[in-house]
Amino acid sequence: MLYELPEKHFLTLDALFSFSLPDSSERLYSYTDEEGLVLGISDTGSFVRIIFLINSCQSDVSELSNTKASYIFYLDAEPVERPVVPLHFQLVFSPTIEEPTFAVWAATVMRYLCACFFAPAIPAFDNHDISSVLLGATSSLLRFNLVRGESVEQMQRPLRNIPPSNYLLAVLFSSPYLSASNEYFSLLNESLPLLGGGLVKGGCAYHAYKEQVLMLLGD
């Protein structure tokens, strides 16, 4: 049985983590707590937390700069120089074993960033924690990483290869039926790639898989 939020929500974890991109064509998606992750922008009046632009052209930034949304993320297959606009952030594709193509990577990014709002867990984090990282970031070009491992030692090795950030959002995802161990919380505190004097915010959230995954979003 899959975990579901209360009935006032129409979205389930299964629905969110089943999302996939058909290809890497230019598209716009938006996320609201009520409708979930949809193509285009919802016209139901729900507050749009995130807008995702897939391989969009530079001119899209001026058209969307006044859109009522918390954050706008540009997901680009190749580096694209974009003007600096408040609340606009860019992530550029970097292949991994688990996300070898742009379409797979972009869908993964979208699922996990949306799940930060949709399914936070205990220890808790909230919108203010996310805002403190994104508003404090020294660059609009951010890095997204997922770190997997069955033990602290397995997770520490890939963490050493991630460049440190000034501002870092660190969210440990697990199944709703499993709780994170004290070892993993020690990992969060002691092994995160954070520059001296930097700020880290985070906690736990749920995803639709049995494995535990540490999501890192930083500058």
C-alpha positions in Angstrom: 0.0 0.0 0.0 1.4 3.4 -1.0 1.5 6.3 1.4 -1.1 9.0 0.9 -1.5 12.4 2.4 -4.9 13.4 3.9 -8.0 13.5 1.5 -7.8 17.2 0.9 -4.8 16.5 -1.3 -5.3 14.9 -4.7 -1.7 13.9 -5.2 -0.1 10.7 -3.9 3.6 9.8 -3.6 3.1 7.2 -6.2 1.7 9.7 -8.7 4.5 12.2 -8.1 7.3 9.7 -8.4 5.7 8.1 -11.5 6.1 11.3 -13.3 8.4 11.1 -16.4 9.4 13.4 -19.3 8.4 12.0 -22.7 11.5 13.7 -24.2 13.8 16.7 -23.8 11.7 19.1 -25.9 11.1 22.6 -24.6 8.2 22.5 -22.1 6.9 24.3 -19.0 5.6 22.4 -16.0 4.2 23.7 -12.7 3.7 22.3 -9.2 0.9 23.0 -6.8 0.1 21.1 -3.6 -3.4 20.3 -4.8 -2.9 19.4 -8.5 0.7 18.1 -8.3 3.1 18.3 -11.1 1.4 19.2 -14.4 2.1 20.4 -17.9 1.6 24.2 -18.1 0.4 26.4 -15.3 -2.7 25.4 -13.3 -5.7 27.7 -13.9 -7.5 26.5 -10.7 -6.3 29.4 -8.6 -3.9 27.2 -6.5 -0.7 28.8 -5.5 2.1 27.7 -7.9 5.1 26.7 -5.7 7.5 25.9 -8.6 7.7 26.4 -12.3 10.1 24.2 -14.3 11.2 25.3 -17.8 12.8 22.4 -19.8 15.4 23.5 -22.3 13.8 26.9 -22.6 15.2 29.8 -24.7 16.6 32.9 -22.9 13.6 35.1 -23.8 11.3 33.0 -21.5 12.8 34.7 -18.5 11.2 38.1 -19.2 7.8 36.5 -19.9 7.8 34.7 -16.6 9.5 37.2 -14.3 6.1 38.4 -12.9 4.4 35.1 -12.7 3.0 34.4 -9.2 5.2 31.5 -8.2 7.6 30.8 -5.4 10.5 29.7 -7.6 11.4 29.2 -11.2 13.9 26.5 -12.2 15.5 26.2 -15.6 16.5 22.6 -16.3 19.0 22.7 -19.2 20.6 19.9 -21.1 23.6 22.2 -22.0 24.9 25.3 -20.2 22.9 28.4 -21.2 23.8 31.9 -20.1 20.8 33.4 -18.4 20.2 36.8 -16.9 20.2 36.9 -13.1 16.5 37.3 -11.9 15.4 37.0 -8.3 13.9 33.5 -7.5 15.1 32.1 -10.8 17.5 29.2 -10.6 19.3 27.1 -13.2 20.3 23.4 -13.0 22.4 21.9 -15.8 22.4 18.2 -16.7 25.2 16.1 -15.5 24.8 12.3 -16.3 25.0 9.7 -13.6 24.6 5.9 -13.6 21.0 6.3 -12.3 20.2 9.3 -14.5 22.1 8.7 -17.8 19.9 10.9 -20.0 18.6 14.4 -19.7 15.0 13.4 -19.7 15.5 10.9 -16.8 17.6 13.4 -14.9 15.2 16.3 -15.3 12.2 14.1 -14.2 14.2 13.0 -11.1 15.0 16.6 -10.2 11.4 17.6 -10.6 10.1 14.8 -8.4 12.5 15.4 -5.5 12.1 19.2 -5.5 8.4 18.9 -5.5 8.5 16.2 -2.8 10.3 18.7 -0.5 7.0 20.6 -0.3 4.6 17.7 -0.7 5.9 15.1 1.8 8.2 16.5 4.6 8.7 14.2 7.5 10.4 14.2 11.0 12.9 15.7 11.7 11.0 18.5 10.0 11.9 21.3 7.7 9.6 23.8 6.1 9.2 26.5 3.5 11.2 29.0 5.5 14.2 26.5 5.5 14.0 26.1 1.7 13.7 29.9 1.3 16.7 30.6 3.5 18.8 28.5 1.2 17.5 29.7 -2.1 17.4 33.4 -1.2 20.9 33.2 0.4 22.5 31.4 -2.6 25.4 33.3 -4.0 24.7 32.1 -7.5 21.5 31.4 -9.5 23.4 28.3 -11.0 22.7 25.5 -8.4 23.9 21.9 -8.1 21.6 19.0 -7.5 22.9 15.7 -6.2 21.4 12.5 -5.0 23.6 10.3 -2.7 22.6 6.7 -2.2 24.1 4.1 0.2 23.1 1.4 2.6 25.5 2.7 5.3 27.1 5.9 6.4 30.4 4.8 4.9 28.9 4.2 1.5 27.3 7.7 1.5 30.5 9.4 2.7 32.5 8.4 -0.3 30.4 10.2 -2.9 29.9 13.1 -0.6 33.7 13.8 -0.7 33.4 14.3 -4.5 30.7 17.0 -4.3 32.0 20.6 -4.3 31.1 22.4 -1.1 28.4 25.0 -1.0 27.8 28.3 0.8 24.1 27.5 1.2 22.9 23.9 1.2 19.5 22.2 1.4 20.0 18.6 2.6 16.9 16.4 2.7 17.0 12.7 3.6 14.3 10.7 1.7 13.0 7.4 2.9 9.9 5.2 2.7 7.0 6.3 4.9 7.3 2.9 6.5 10.9 3.3 7.5 12.6 5.8 9.8 16.0 7.2 9.4 18.7 5.9 11.7 20.9 8.0 14.0 23.8 7.2 11.8 22.3 9.1 8.9 21.6 12.1 11.0 25.3 12.1 12.1 26.1 11.9 8.3 24.0 15.0 7.7 25.8 16.9 10.5 29.3 15.8 9.9 29.9 15.0 6.3 27.9 17.5 4.2 29.9 19.4 1.6 29.6 22.9 3.2 32.0 25.7 3.1 33.3 27.2 6.4 30.7 29.6 7.8 28.1 28.3 5.3 24.4 27.6 6.0 22.8 24.2 5.8 19.1 23.5 6.2 17.3 20.3 5.9 15.5 17.4 7.5 13.6 14.3 6.2 10.9 13.7 3.6 9.2 10.7 2.0 9.6 9.2 -1.4 8.1 6.1 -3.1 11.1 3.8 -2.7 12.5 1.6 0.0 16.0 2.9 -0.2 17.2 6.0 1.6 18.5 8.9 -0.6 20.1 12.1 0.5 19.1 15.0 -1.8 21.5 18.0 -1.9 20.7 21.3 -3.5 23.3 24.1 -3.2 25.3 26.8 -4.8 
